[in-house]
Amino acid sequence: MTQWQSAPWSAGQRVALRIEYDGAAFHGWQAQPHLDCTTVQETLERALAGIAGGRSIRVHCAGRTDTGVHGYGQIVHFDDPVGRAPKAWVMGTNSALPDSVRVHWAHPVPDSFHARHSAYARRYRYIIANTAVRPAHLVHRVSWYRRPLDADTMHRAAQVLVGEQDFSAFRASQCQSSTPWRSLTEIAVWRRGDFVIIDIEANAFLHHMVRNIAGSLLLVGAGLKPAPWIAELLAGKDRTVAADTASGSGLYLVAVRYSGEFDLPQTPEGPSWLTGFV
């Protein structure tokens, strides 16, 4: 069964979607009806409701991205209230969405599937333009840091973060998670021309965790802090002594991992220009 199958699913079928969006256009993922702002969730739900004949649809996502953060491999699920064909959920929804949001595929999943709770890992990529002048054509697409960065030193310093650990030092004060413990399985930092890339994968992330790690690694890469400082921050568990939160502009949710039992379509980890940074 593919997203282009013409036959409709039955009403009540749980559907997973892969969503791509430009975070610069939105005040984050999560719907905030009490605020006068535009979010990805509200924008997507309105478009889906149009395909469902005006019936309200609530989507659940794999990771709630912040303002300015981009989604490439974001996964959501919802329950089809009317029974529509996959093509309607892809092509029809896209026709009602702004250019900054796109549905790439729709796939039937069992009722046991949950975009957030069924995921066993998420992968983010943070891209920094390390140039004397901020690049105009990549505004809101990458972060920017003027001081020269030593990516090799950043990579070595970051390896102390691998493992199941208390990440309180990199947790936003408004984080609502019941525990600061996360299992970080991989982090890599490298340079590609004028760009420095941080790739990080974990079972889940605390609020601002990736951007807080990036902010501290930038100070190490610039020689403003020694490499062992990252280990000291981790052990100290004190957010107030770590670096400022890095900009959301260069951050991409590139992949969400699920068990093969759900048979979700394969998704490249970023568009062609983004996957070039590997």
C-alpha positions in Angstrom: 0.0 0.0 0.0 1.4 3.4 -1.0 0.5 7.0 -0.5 -0.8 7.0 -4.1 -3.3 4.2 -3.7 -6.6 5.4 -5.0 -8.9 3.3 -2.8 -9.9 5.0 0.5 -9.1 3.7 3.9 -11.9 2.9 6.3 -13.0 5.6 8.7 -11.1 5.2 12.0 -7.9 4.1 10.3 -4.8 5.5 12.0 -2.6 7.3 9.6 1.1 8.3 9.9 2.4 11.3 7.8 5.9 12.5 7.2 6.0 16.3 7.4 8.6 18.8 6.2 8.4 22.5 7.2 10.4 25.7 7.3 10.4 26.6 10.9 11.2 30.3 10.2 7.6 30.8 9.2 6.2 29.5 12.5 6.1 30.0 16.3 7.2 26.4 16.8 5.3 23.1 16.3 2.8 23.1 19.2 -0.6 24.7 18.9 -1.0 27.7 21.1 -4.6 28.9 20.7 -4.2 31.4 23.6 -1.6 33.3 21.6 -1.9 35.3 18.4 0.7 33.3 16.5 1.0 30.7 13.8 2.2 27.2 14.6 2.9 24.2 12.4 0.4 22.0 14.2 -2.5 24.4 13.8 -1.6 25.0 10.1 -1.5 21.3 9.4 -4.7 20.5 11.3 -6.7 23.1 9.4 -5.5 21.7 6.1 -6.3 18.1 7.1 -9.8 19.2 8.4 -10.5 20.5 4.9 -9.8 17.0 3.4 -12.0 15.5 6.2 -15.0 17.6 5.1 -14.6 20.1 8.0 -14.3 17.5 10.7 -11.7 18.4 13.4 -8.5 16.4 13.3 -5.9 16.3 16.0 -2.3 15.3 15.1 0.4 14.0 17.4 4.0 14.5 16.5 7.3 12.7 17.2 9.1 15.9 18.4 7.8 19.3 19.3 10.2 21.7 17.6 10.8 25.3 18.9 10.3 28.6 17.1 12.6 28.8 14.0 13.6 25.1 14.2 13.0 23.1 10.9 11.4 19.8 10.4 12.5 17.4 7.6 11.7 14.0 9.0 8.9 15.0 11.4 6.4 12.2 11.8 2.8 12.7 12.9 -0.3 10.5 13.3 -4.0 11.0 13.4 -7.2 8.9 13.1 -9.0 9.3 9.7 -12.5 10.3 10.7 -14.1 9.8 7.3 -12.1 7.4 5.2 -10.0 9.0 2.5 -7.5 7.7 0.0 -3.8 8.2 0.7 -3.5 10.5 -2.3 -6.1 12.8 -0.7 -4.1 13.0 2.5 -0.9 13.9 0.6 -1.9 15.9 -2.5 -5.1 17.3 -1.2 -3.6 18.4 2.1 -0.6 20.0 0.3 -2.9 22.0 -1.9 -4.3 23.6 1.3 -1.0 24.2 3.0 1.4 27.2 2.6 4.6 26.6 0.7 6.5 26.3 4.0 4.8 23.0 4.9 4.6 19.8 2.9 3.3 16.3 3.5 5.5 13.7 1.8 3.7 10.5 2.4 0.7 8.9 4.2 0.9 5.4 5.6 -1.6 3.2 7.5 -0.4 2.1 10.9 -2.0 0.0 13.7 -3.9 1.6 16.6 -0.9 0.8 18.8 1.3 3.2 16.8 2.0 6.6 18.4 4.2 9.1 16.6 5.9 10.2 19.8 5.7 7.1 22.1 6.5 4.5 19.5 9.7 6.3 18.4 12.9 4.9 19.9 15.2 7.6 18.7 15.4 11.1 17.1 18.2 12.6 15.1 18.9 16.4 14.8 21.4 18.2 12.6 22.7 21.7 13.5 24.4 23.7 10.8 26.7 26.7 11.5 28.0 29.1 8.9 31.5 29.8 10.3 32.2 33.0 8.2 33.2 36.6 8.9 29.9 37.8 7.5 26.5 36.2 7.9 25.5 34.7 4.5 22.4 36.5 3.2 21.1 33.7 1.0 20.9 31.2 4.0 19.3 33.5 6.5 17.0 31.4 8.8 18.4 28.2 7.2 21.7 28.0 9.1 23.1 29.4 12.3 26.1 31.8 12.2 29.2 32.2 14.2 31.9 34.7 13.4 34.9 33.4 15.4 36.9 30.6 13.7 35.8 27.2 15.0 38.0 24.1 15.6 35.5 21.3 14.7 37.9 18.5 15.7 38.2 19.9 19.2 34.4 20.3 19.4 33.9 16.7 18.3 36.4 15.3 20.9 34.8 17.4 23.7 31.3 16.2 22.8 32.0 12.5 23.2 31.6 12.7 27.0 27.9 13.3 26.3 27.4 9.8 24.8 25.5 7.5 27.1 22.5 7.5 29.5 23.1 10.6 31.6 21.6 13.5 33.5 21.5 16.4 31.1 20.3 19.0 33.6 23.2 21.3 32.5 21.6 21.5 29.0 18.0 21.6 30.0 15.8 24.7 29.6 14.4 26.1 32.8 10.8 25.7 31.5 11.4 22.1 30.5 8.4 20.0 31.6 10.0 16.6 31.5 9.7 14.5 34.7 13.4 13.5 34.4 16.6 15.1 33.1 18.0 11.7 32.1 18.3 10.9 28.4 20.3 8.3 26.4 22.5 10.0 23.8 23.7 7.4 21.3 25.8 9.4 19.0 27.2 13.0 18.5 29.6 14.0 15.8 31.0 17.4 14.8 32.8 18.1 11.6 33.7 20.9 9.1 32.6 21.0 5.5 34.1 24.2 3.9 32.6 27.2 5.6 30.2 25.1 7.6 30.5 23.3 10.9 27.9 20.6 11.5 26.7 18.9 14.7 24.8 15.7 14.3 23.2 14.2 17.4 20.9 11.2 18.1 19.2 10.2 21.3 16.2 8.3 22.5 14.6 11.7 23.3 15.6 15.3 24.0 14.9 17.8 26.8 13.6 21.2 25.9 16.4 23.2 24.2 18.8 20.3 24.8 20.4 20.3 21.3 20.7 24.1 21.1 22.2 24.3 24.6 24.7 21.6 23.8 25.5 23.5 20.6 25.9 26.8 22.4 28.5 25.3 24.8 30.4 23.5 22.0 30.7 26.8 20.1 32.6 28.3 23.0 35.0 25.3 23.0 35.4 25.4 19.3 36.3 29.1 19.5 38.9 28.5 22.2 36.9 30.5 24.8 36.5 27.4 26.9 38.8 24.3 27.2 37.5 20.9 25.9 37.1 19.4 29.4 34.6 22.1 30.2 31.8 20.1 28.6 32.5 17.2 31.0 32.5 19.7 33.9 29.1 21.1 32.8 27.6 17.6 32.5 28.9 16.6 36.0 27.8 19.9 37.5 24.2 19.7 36.3 23.9 23.5 36.5 22.3 25.1 33.5 23.3 28.6 34.7 27.0 28.0 34.1 26.7 26.6 30.6 26.6 28.8 27.5 23.6 30.6 26.1 21.1 28.7 24.0 22.2 28.7 20.3 19.9 30.0 17.6 17.2 27.8 16.3 17.8 28.8 12.7 20.3 26.1 12.0 18.5 23.2 13.7 16.8 20.4 11.7 14.8 17.4 12.9 16.1 15.0 10.2 15.0 11.5 11.3 12.8 9.7 13.7 13.4 6.0 14.3 10.7 3.3 14.6 10.5 -0.4 14.8 10.4 -2.2 11.4 7.0 -3.7 12.4 5.4 -0.4 11.4 6.9 -0.7 7.9 7.0 3.1 7.4 8.5 4.4 4.1 12.2 5.1 4.1 13.0 8.8 4.4 16.3 10.5 3.4 17.9 12.3 6.4 17.5 15.8 4.9 17.1 17.4 1.5 20.0 17.1 -1.0 21.7 20.3 0.1 21.4 19.2 3.8 22.5 15.6 3.2 25.6 17.0 1.5 26.8 18.0 5.0 27.8 14.4 5.8 
